[in-house]
Amino acid sequence: MPDEQRVANNSQTYVANAEEFQFETLEQQNGQATVIRFRLEDPQYHAGDVIVVLSGSEIHFHGMIGQVADGWAVASDHRGSLLAATIQ
């Protein structure tokens, strides 16, 4: 079964450090990345899990992972993203 079709029964949280986190912006609003694509090769994470990108204790991105395939994940945060809309 493709990864994007597997949904975890118990959501997990993938935590990333904003200073080291690399992503591509797929959608943006007011210069902030609202939908991102990033490398996620750890098989313990699946669609339905949550990603939190932190800078110290400040949350820069908090959203649901909607798709994982071929080592890439797509997640969205339409409400409070502080990630600059760039390709890193």
N, CA, C and O atoms as CSV, one atom per row, in Angstrom:
chain,resi,resn,atom,element,x,y,z
A,1,MET,N,N,0.847,-1.177,0.000
A,1,MET,CA,C,0.000,0.000,0.000
A,1,MET,C,C,0.891,1.238,0.000
A,1,MET,O,O,1.796,1.325,0.829
A,2,PRO,N,N,0.670,2.199,-0.896
A,2,PRO,CA,C,1.473,3.412,-0.922
A,2,PRO,C,C,1.385,4.167,0.403
A,2,PRO,O,O,0.351,4.142,1.071
A,3,ASP,N,N,2.475,4.838,0.779
A,3,ASP,CA,C,2.519,5.551,2.042
A,3,ASP,C,C,1.402,6.574,2.190
A,3,ASP,O,O,0.846,6.740,3.275
A,4,GLU,N,N,1.073,7.262,1.095
A,4,GLU,CA,C,0.049,8.300,1.225
A,4,GLU,C,C,-1.325,7.743,1.539
A,4,GLU,O,O,-2.219,8.496,1.926
A,5,GLN,N,N,-1.515,6.433,1.383
A,5,GLN,CA,C,-2.806,5.835,1.692
A,5,GLN,C,C,-2.858,5.264,3.105
A,5,GLN,O,O,-3.932,4.927,3.604
A,6,ARG,N,N,-1.692,5.155,3.751
A,6,ARG,CA,C,-1.664,4.678,5.126
A,6,ARG,C,C,-1.868,5.861,6.044
A,6,ARG,O,O,-1.210,6.891,5.893
A,7,VAL,N,N,-2.765,5.723,6.986
A,7,VAL,CA,C,-3.008,6.771,7.962
A,7,VAL,C,C,-2.790,6.167,9.336
A,7,VAL,O,O,-3.349,5.118,9.655
A,8,ALA,N,N,-1.985,6.822,10.141
A,8,ALA,CA,C,-1.688,6.308,11.470
A,8,ALA,C,C,-2.928,6.328,12.349
A,8,ALA,O,O,-3.709,7.279,12.320
A,9,ASN,N,N,-3.101,5.261,13.136
A,9,ASN,CA,C,-4.200,5.217,14.097
A,9,ASN,C,C,-3.946,6.192,15.233
A,9,ASN,O,O,-4.879,6.813,15.743
A,10,ASN,N,N,-2.705,6.329,15.626
A,10,ASN,CA,C,-2.303,7.271,16.665
A,10,ASN,C,C,-1.317,8.240,16.029
A,10,ASN,O,O,-0.229,7.846,15.608
A,11,SER,N,N,-1.700,9.492,15.963
A,11,SER,CA,C,-0.837,10.480,15.330
A,11,SER,C,C,0.438,10.668,16.123
A,11,SER,O,O,0.440,10.650,17.354
A,12,GLN,N,N,1.515,10.849,15.392
A,12,GLN,CA,C,2.807,11.151,15.981
A,12,GLN,C,C,3.175,12.565,15.584
A,12,GLN,O,O,2.581,13.138,14.671
A,13,THR,N,N,4.158,13.127,16.275
A,13,THR,CA,C,4.616,14.470,15.961
A,13,THR,C,C,6.060,14.417,15.513
A,13,THR,O,O,6.929,13.923,16.232
A,14,TYR,N,N,6.312,14.932,14.312
A,14,TYR,CA,C,7.653,15.061,13.769
A,14,TYR,C,C,8.120,16.479,14.094
A,14,TYR,O,O,7.494,17.452,13.675
A,15,VAL,N,N,9.218,16.596,14.840
A,15,VAL,CA,C,9.727,17.900,15.259
A,15,VAL,C,C,11.007,18.214,14.493
A,15,VAL,O,O,11.909,17.381,14.398
A,16,ALA,N,N,11.074,19.436,13.944
A,16,ALA,CA,C,12.255,19.880,13.201
A,16,ALA,C,C,12.720,21.225,13.740
A,16,ALA,O,O,11.916,22.033,14.205
A,17,ASN,N,N,14.024,21.452,13.672
A,17,ASN,CA,C,14.633,22.706,14.077
A,17,ASN,C,C,14.582,23.668,12.885
A,17,ASN,O,O,15.068,23.339,11.803
A,18,ALA,N,N,14.002,24.839,13.077
A,18,ALA,CA,C,13.819,25.801,11.978
A,18,ALA,C,C,15.135,26.192,11.316
A,18,ALA,O,O,15.167,26.428,10.109
A,19,GLU,N,N,16.221,26.265,12.083
A,19,GLU,CA,C,17.497,26.685,11.529
A,19,GLU,C,C,18.088,25.639,10.590
A,19,GLU,O,O,18.886,25.985,9.718
A,20,GLU,N,N,17.719,24.376,10.743
A,20,GLU,CA,C,18.266,23.295,9.928
A,20,GLU,C,C,17.252,22.702,8.945
A,20,GLU,O,O,17.624,21.917,8.073
A,21,PHE,N,N,15.994,23.067,9.077
A,21,PHE,CA,C,14.916,22.471,8.293
A,21,PHE,C,C,14.965,22.970,6.855
A,21,PHE,O,O,14.986,24.176,6.612
A,22,GLN,N,N,14.983,22.044,5.907
A,22,GLN,CA,C,14.982,22.382,4.492
A,22,GLN,C,C,13.653,21.957,3.877
A,22,GLN,O,O,13.163,20.858,4.135
A,23,PHE,N,N,13.081,22.826,3.072
A,23,PHE,CA,C,11.763,22.573,2.494
A,23,PHE,C,C,11.612,23.353,1.198
A,23,PHE,O,O,12.389,24.260,0.900
A,24,GLU,N,N,10.602,22.978,0.442
A,24,GLU,CA,C,10.191,23.724,-0.746
A,24,GLU,C,C,8.795,24.261,-0.484
A,24,GLU,O,O,7.953,23.560,0.076
A,25,THR,N,N,8.549,25.483,-0.880
A,25,THR,CA,C,7.226,26.078,-0.724
A,25,THR,C,C,6.354,25.670,-1.902
A,25,THR,O,O,6.716,25.907,-3.055
A,26,LEU,N,N,5.213,25.061,-1.623
A,26,LEU,CA,C,4.261,24.712,-2.673
A,26,LEU,C,C,3.150,25.744,-2.769
A,26,LEU,O,O,2.638,26.013,-3.856
A,27,GLU,N,N,2.773,26.325,-1.628
A,27,GLU,CA,C,1.783,27.404,-1.590
A,27,GLU,C,C,2.234,28.391,-0.525
A,27,GLU,O,O,2.877,28.022,0.457
A,28,GLN,N,N,1.880,29.669,-0.743
A,28,GLN,CA,C,2.244,30.691,0.225
A,28,GLN,C,C,1.136,31.725,0.335
A,28,GLN,O,O,0.299,31.878,-0.555
A,29,GLN,N,N,1.163,32.424,1.454
A,29,GLN,CA,C,0.215,33.508,1.672
A,29,GLN,C,C,0.954,34.617,2.415
A,29,GLN,O,O,1.523,34.379,3.480
A,30,ASN,N,N,0.949,35.809,1.866
A,30,ASN,CA,C,1.625,36.958,2.469
A,30,ASN,C,C,3.092,36.672,2.770
A,30,ASN,O,O,3.615,37.117,3.791
A,31,GLY,N,N,3.753,35.936,1.893
A,31,GLY,CA,C,5.169,35.664,2.053
A,31,GLY,C,C,5.504,34.532,3.005
A,31,GLY,O,O,6.677,34.237,3.232
A,32,GLN,N,N,4.490,33.898,3.560
A,32,GLN,CA,C,4.705,32.780,4.479
A,32,GLN,C,C,4.315,31.476,3.780
A,32,GLN,O,O,3.289,31.410,3.103
A,33,ALA,N,N,5.141,30.442,3.950
A,33,ALA,CA,C,4.867,29.131,3.347
A,33,ALA,C,C,3.701,28.470,4.075
A,33,ALA,O,O,3.761,28.261,5.287
A,34,THR,N,N,2.644,28.141,3.342
A,34,THR,CA,C,1.486,27.489,3.957
A,34,THR,C,C,1.384,26.018,3.594
A,34,THR,O,O,0.786,25.241,4.339
A,35,VAL,N,N,1.957,25.621,2.466
A,35,VAL,CA,C,2.049,24.210,2.079
A,35,VAL,C,C,3.499,23.972,1.681
A,35,VAL,O,O,4.048,24.673,0.831
A,36,ILE,N,N,4.110,22.969,2.311
A,36,ILE,CA,C,5.520,22.708,2.073
A,36,ILE,C,C,5.756,21.252,1.685
A,36,ILE,O,O,4.939,20.371,1.953
A,37,ARG,N,N,6.901,21.031,1.048
A,37,ARG,CA,C,7.369,19.692,0.680
A,37,ARG,C,C,8.754,19.551,1.289
A,37,ARG,O,O,9.593,20.439,1.144
A,38,PHE,N,N,8.999,18.429,1.977
A,38,PHE,CA,C,10.279,18.241,2.650
A,38,PHE,C,C,10.641,16.764,2.680
A,38,PHE,O,O,9.775,15.899,2.548
A,39,ARG,N,N,11.936,16.482,2.856
A,39,ARG,CA,C,12.418,15.100,2.927
A,39,ARG,C,C,11.963,14.486,4.242
A,39,ARG,O,O,12.127,15.078,5.309
A,40,LEU,N,N,11.387,13.288,4.151
A,40,LEU,CA,C,10.969,12.535,5.327
A,40,LEU,C,C,11.121,11.060,4.989
A,40,LEU,O,O,10.220,10.439,4.425
A,41,GLU,N,N,12.267,10.515,5.343
A,41,GLU,CA,C,12.575,9.133,4.988
A,41,GLU,C,C,12.404,8.176,6.157
A,41,GLU,O,O,12.597,6.971,5.995
A,42,ASP,N,N,12.044,8.686,7.333
A,42,ASP,CA,C,11.842,7.833,8.504
A,42,ASP,C,C,10.503,7.107,8.363
A,42,ASP,O,O,9.455,7.752,8.331
A,43,PRO,N,N,10.525,5.770,8.277
A,43,PRO,CA,C,9.290,5.016,8.035
A,43,PRO,C,C,8.290,5.035,9.187
A,43,PRO,O,O,7.173,4.540,9.032
A,44,GLN,N,N,8.660,5.590,10.331
A,44,GLN,CA,C,7.705,5.629,11.445
A,44,GLN,C,C,6.653,6.719,11.276
A,44,GLN,O,O,5.631,6.708,11.962
A,45,TYR,N,N,6.898,7.671,10.357
A,45,TYR,CA,C,5.944,8.762,10.131
A,45,TYR,C,C,5.115,8.495,8.885
A,45,TYR,O,O,5.604,7.955,7.893
A,46,HIS,N,N,3.835,8.890,8.962
A,46,HIS,CA,C,2.877,8.618,7.895
A,46,HIS,C,C,1.958,9.822,7.690
A,46,HIS,O,O,1.955,10.763,8.484
A,47,ALA,N,N,1.194,9.770,6.629
A,47,ALA,CA,C,0.135,10.758,6.435
A,47,ALA,C,C,-0.781,10.706,7.655
A,47,ALA,O,O,-1.123,9.627,8.139
A,48,GLY,N,N,-1.169,11.860,8.139
A,48,GLY,CA,C,-1.997,11.952,9.331
A,48,GLY,C,C,-1.195,12.340,10.558
A,48,GLY,O,O,-1.770,12.733,11.573
A,49,ASP,N,N,0.129,12.235,10.482
A,49,ASP,CA,C,0.979,12.693,11.576
A,49,ASP,C,C,1.114,14.207,11.486
A,49,ASP,O,O,0.676,14.826,10.516
A,50,VAL,N,N,1.723,14.794,12.506
A,50,VAL,CA,C,1.847,16.246,12.613
A,50,VAL,C,C,3.313,16.630,12.517
A,50,VAL,O,O,4.183,15.914,13.013
A,51,ILE,N,N,3.587,17.766,11.877
A,51,ILE,CA,C,4.939,18.326,11.863
A,51,ILE,C,C,4.916,19.643,12.632
A,51,ILE,O,O,4.005,20.458,12.482
A,52,VAL,N,N,5.943,19.828,13.460
A,52,VAL,CA,C,6.140,21.085,14.177
A,52,VAL,C,C,7.570,21.535,13.896
A,52,VAL,O,O,8.524,20.796,14.142
A,53,VAL,N,N,7.708,22.749,13.381
A,53,VAL,CA,C,9.024,23.327,13.127
A,53,VAL,C,C,9.230,24.415,14.175
A,53,VAL,O,O,8.472,25.383,14.245
A,54,LEU,N,N,10.269,24.239,14.986
A,54,LEU,CA,C,10.527,25.143,16.101
A,54,LEU,C,C,11.799,25.939,15.915
A,54,LEU,O,O,12.776,25.455,15.344
A,55,SER,N,N,11.775,27.167,16.406
A,55,SER,CA,C,12.972,27.978,16.566
A,55,SER,C,C,13.011,28.321,18.048
A,55,SER,O,O,12.313,29.226,18.505
A,56,GLY,N,N,13.835,27.589,18.795
A,56,GLY,CA,C,13.780,27.705,20.253
A,56,GLY,C,C,12.440,27.171,20.712
A,56,GLY,O,O,12.100,26.020,20.437
A,57,SER,N,N,11.673,28.000,21.411
A,57,SER,CA,C,10.337,27.581,21.844
A,57,SER,C,C,9.232,28.160,20.952
A,57,SER,O,O,8.048,27.930,21.195
A,58,GLU,N,N,9.625,28.909,19.923
A,58,GLU,CA,C,8.653,29.525,19.017
A,58,GLU,C,C,8.295,28.575,17.871
A,58,GLU,O,O,9.175,28.034,17.201
A,59,ILE,N,N,7.001,28.384,17.658
A,59,ILE,CA,C,6.518,27.516,16.582
A,59,ILE,C,C,6.494,28.308,15.276
A,59,ILE,O,O,5.820,29.334,15.176
A,60,HIS,N,N,7.239,27.821,14.270
A,60,HIS,CA,C,7.262,28.468,12.963
A,60,HIS,C,C,6.310,27.807,11.973
A,60,HIS,O,O,5.872,28.437,11.010
A,61,PHE,N,N,5.994,26.548,12.208
A,61,PHE,CA,C,5.086,25.816,11.315
A,61,PHE,C,C,4.493,24.677,12.124
A,61,PHE,O,O,5.213,23.965,12.824
A,62,HIS,N,N,3.186,24.506,12.029
A,62,HIS,CA,C,2.494,23.421,12.729
A,62,HIS,C,C,1.374,22.952,11.815
A,62,HIS,O,O,0.411,23.679,11.570
A,63,GLY,N,N,1.507,21.742,11.317
A,63,GLY,CA,C,0.479,21.284,10.390
A,63,GLY,C,C,0.428,19.775,10.264
A,63,GLY,O,O,1.251,19.052,10.825
A,64,MET,N,N,-0.545,19.330,9.525
A,64,MET,CA,C,-0.746,17.911,9.294
A,64,MET,C,C,0.018,17.471,8.057
A,64,MET,O,O,0.021,18.150,7.031
A,65,ILE,N,N,0.668,16.313,8.178
A,65,ILE,CA,C,1.318,15.710,7.027
A,65,ILE,C,C,0.222,15.024,6.220
A,65,ILE,O,O,-0.414,14.085,6.698
A,66,GLY,N,N,0.007,15.493,5.008
A,66,GLY,CA,C,-1.085,14.983,4.191
A,66,GLY,C,C,-0.674,13.889,3.236
A,66,GLY,O,O,-1.515,13.130,2.752
A,67,GLN,N,N,0.623,13.801,2.960
A,67,GLN,CA,C,1.088,12.833,1.968
A,67,GLN,C,C,2.547,12.520,2.249
A,67,GLN,O,O,3.339,13.412,2.552
A,68,VAL,N,N,2.901,11.226,2.143
A,68,VAL,CA,C,4.291,10.791,2.214
A,68,VAL,C,C,4.496,9.790,1.088
A,68,VAL,O,O,3.800,8.778,1.011
A,69,ALA,N,N,5.461,10.080,0.211
A,69,ALA,CA,C,5.744,9.175,-0.909
A,69,ALA,C,C,7.177,9.372,-1.374
A,69,ALA,O,O,7.645,10.503,-1.508
A,70,ASP,N,N,7.861,8.281,-1.615
A,70,ASP,CA,C,9.218,8.309,-2.173
A,70,ASP,C,C,10.184,9.179,-1.369
A,70,ASP,O,O,11.048,9.838,-1.947
A,71,GLY,N,N,10.045,9.186,-0.044
A,71,GLY,CA,C,10.955,9.951,0.802
A,71,GLY,C,C,10.633,11.424,0.926
A,71,GLY,O,O,11.406,12.174,1.521
A,72,TRP,N,N,9.511,11.854,0.379
A,72,TRP,CA,C,9.074,13.248,0.456
A,72,TRP,C,C,7.722,13.325,1.148
A,72,TRP,O,O,6.880,12.442,0.983
A,73,ALA,N,N,7.520,14.376,1.918
A,73,ALA,CA,C,6.239,14.602,2.597
A,73,ALA,C,C,5.714,15.983,2.226
A,73,ALA,O,O,6.483,16.897,1.927
A,74,VAL,N,N,4.403,16.116,2.250
A,74,VAL,CA,C,3.737,17.398,2.027
A,74,VAL,C,C,2.896,17.686,3.257
A,74,VAL,O,O,2.157,16.826,3.738
A,75,ALA,N,N,3.019,18.912,3.761
A,75,ALA,CA,C,2.260,19.311,4.949
A,75,ALA,C,C,1.736,20.729,4.750
A,75,ALA,O,O,2.270,21.496,3.949
A,76,SER,N,N,0.685,21.064,5.492
A,76,SER,CA,C,0.095,22.397,5.359
A,76,SER,C,C,-0.169,23.023,6.724
A,76,SER,O,O,-0.516,22.348,7.693
A,77,ASP,N,N,0.007,24.336,6.759
A,77,ASP,CA,C,-0.280,25.161,7.935
A,77,ASP,C,C,-0.863,26.460,7.386
A,77,ASP,O,O,-0.125,27.387,7.054
A,78,HIS,N,N,-2.178,26.520,7.294
A,78,HIS,CA,C,-2.835,27.680,6.687
A,78,HIS,C,C,-3.143,28.789,7.689
A,78,HIS,O,O,-3.639,29.848,7.305
A,79,ARG,N,N,-2.853,28.557,8.967
A,79,ARG,CA,C,-3.240,29.544,9.970
A,79,ARG,C,C,-2.104,30.326,10.581
A,79,ARG,O,O,-2.246,31.527,10.816
A,80,GLY,N,N,-0.967,29.679,10.851
A,80,GLY,CA,C,0.030,30.404,11.614
A,80,GLY,C,C,1.453,30.219,11.174
A,80,GLY,O,O,2.364,30.387,11.985
A,81,SER,N,N,1.687,29.881,9.932
A,81,SER,CA,C,3.043,29.634,9.460
A,81,SER,C,C,3.893,30.888,9.543
A,81,SER,O,O,3.471,31.982,9.169
A,82,LEU,N,N,5.115,30.693,10.048
A,82,LEU,CA,C,6.098,31.774,10.073
A,82,LEU,C,C,7.291,31.442,9.171
A,82,LEU,O,O,8.283,32.171,9.158
A,83,LEU,N,N,7.193,30.342,8.419
A,83,LEU,CA,C,8.274,29.983,7.497
A,83,LEU,C,C,8.218,30.881,6.280
A,83,LEU,O,O,7.165,31.032,5.661
A,84,ALA,N,N,9.348,31.476,5.935
A,84,ALA,CA,C,9.416,32.325,4.753
A,84,ALA,C,C,9.196,31.485,3.507
A,84,ALA,O,O,9.734,30.383,3.402
A,85,ALA,N,N,8.422,31.982,2.574
A,85,ALA,CA,C,8.081,31.261,1.346
A,85,ALA,C,C,9.246,31.310,0.378
A,85,ALA,O,O,9.312,32.184,-0.487
A,86,THR,N,N,10.170,30.363,0.528
A,86,THR,CA,C,11.340,30.274,-0.345
A,86,THR,C,C,11.612,28.815,-0.659
A,86,THR,O,O,11.066,27.920,-0.013
A,87,ILE,N,N,12.449,28.579,-1.643
A,87,ILE,CA,C,12.966,27.241,-1.893
A,87,ILE,C,C,14.368,27.230,-1.318
A,87,ILE,O,O,15.232,28.000,-1.738
A,88,GLN,N,N,14.582,26.354,-0.360
A,88,GLN,CA,C,15.872,26.316,0.332
A,88,GLN,C,C,16.736,25.213,-0.168
A,88,GLN,O,O,17.857,25.042,0.309
